[in-house]
Amino acid sequence: MSEPAVPPLFGVHGSLILPRVEILSYNIELKDEDGGFLGDRASKKALAAIFDRARKTVAKGGQDPFGD
């Protein structure tokens, strides 16, 4: 699908060119504060690791925040 030479006044659904924005990529690799990629955190294993870190931090003050 080719984009028009002049962008429309209002955005068209799925358009790469909007009145004040140009989309360069829908799939860009963004890094988090630890140097890993944000998309890597979407896996089940990575999500479990995030919960485990939070669980250990909060559990230092008493009970397990997520239960058994």
Secondary structure, DSSP 8 states (H G I E B T S, - for coil): ----SS--SS--TT-SB-SS-B---SS---B-TTSSBGGGGGSHHHHHHHHHHHHHHHHTTSS-TT--
